[in-house]
Amino acid sequence: MNVETLRVVTDPQLERRPVIRREDESQVGPLFFSFGEIDLLCGACTFLLIRGARTVEAILDLIVVCPNCGACNEAWQDPGIPA
């Protein structure tokens, strides 16, 4: 399994972007499970946000709020690597 750490973003960067967060705070574990080969971690606390993503690009336009620390995360791509 590959592991990718997401980038933490600040409030001004959140404008007009869909936000994914856990509504039921009593739940534990990752926000999502899938059948891919990439685990996505919170950029602030390394909490496992998504287990088994198929691609990091699947959440490129989304903000994912960590249920562990509350940090807002986004997928990002190294500018030196073509999409």
C-alpha positions as CSV (number, residue, x, y, z in Angstrom):
1,M,0.0,0.0,0.0
2,N,1.3,3.5,-0.9
3,V,0.9,6.3,1.5
4,E,0.4,10.0,0.6
5,T,0.2,12.9,3.1
6,L,-2.2,15.6,2.2
7,R,-1.4,19.3,2.5
8,V,-3.0,21.4,5.3
9,V,-4.7,24.6,4.0
10,T,-5.9,27.7,5.8
11,D,-9.4,29.2,5.8
12,P,-8.9,31.7,2.9
13,Q,-8.0,28.8,0.7
14,L,-11.4,27.1,1.4
15,E,-13.6,29.4,-0.5
16,R,-15.9,27.8,-3.0
17,R,-14.6,24.3,-2.6
18,P,-16.7,21.3,-1.4
19,V,-15.8,20.1,2.1
20,I,-15.9,16.5,3.3
21,R,-16.1,16.0,7.1
22,R,-17.5,13.5,9.5
23,E,-20.9,14.5,10.7
24,D,-21.2,11.8,13.4
25,E,-18.3,12.5,15.8
26,S,-18.9,9.2,17.6
27,Q,-17.5,7.2,14.6
28,V,-13.9,6.2,14.6
29,G,-11.4,5.2,11.8
30,P,-10.9,6.6,8.3
31,L,-13.6,8.8,6.6
32,F,-13.7,6.4,3.6
33,F,-12.6,3.0,2.5
34,S,-12.1,2.0,-1.1
35,F,-10.3,-0.7,-3.1
36,G,-7.3,1.3,-4.4
37,E,-3.7,1.1,-3.4
38,I,-3.2,4.6,-1.8
39,D,-3.8,5.6,1.9
40,L,-4.3,9.3,2.4
41,L,-3.1,10.8,5.6
42,C,-3.8,14.2,7.4
43,G,-1.0,16.6,6.8
44,A,-1.1,17.8,10.4
45,C,-1.4,14.7,12.5
46,T,-1.0,11.8,10.0
47,F,-4.5,10.4,10.8
48,L,-5.6,7.9,8.1
49,L,-8.3,9.9,6.3
50,I,-9.0,7.6,3.3
51,R,-7.9,4.0,3.1
52,G,-7.4,2.5,-0.3
53,A,-7.9,5.5,-2.6
54,R,-7.5,4.7,-6.3
55,T,-5.8,8.0,-7.1
56,V,-4.9,11.2,-5.2
57,E,-6.5,13.1,-8.0
58,A,-9.9,11.8,-7.0
59,I,-10.1,14.4,-4.3
60,L,-8.1,17.2,-6.0
61,D,-10.9,19.8,-5.8
62,L,-12.1,18.8,-2.3
63,I,-11.2,19.8,1.2
64,V,-11.1,16.9,3.7
65,V,-11.5,17.9,7.4
66,C,-9.6,15.6,9.7
67,P,-11.8,14.1,12.4
68,N,-8.8,13.7,14.7
69,C,-7.3,17.2,14.8
70,G,-9.7,19.3,12.7
71,A,-7.1,20.4,10.1
72,C,-8.4,21.1,6.6
73,N,-6.5,19.0,4.0
74,E,-6.2,19.0,0.2
75,A,-4.6,16.8,-2.4
76,W,-1.7,18.5,-4.1
77,Q,0.7,17.7,-6.9
78,D,4.3,18.6,-7.1
79,P,4.6,21.3,-9.8
80,G,7.6,19.5,-11.2
81,I,5.5,16.4,-12.0
82,P,3.1,16.6,-14.9
83,A,-0.5,15.6,-14.3
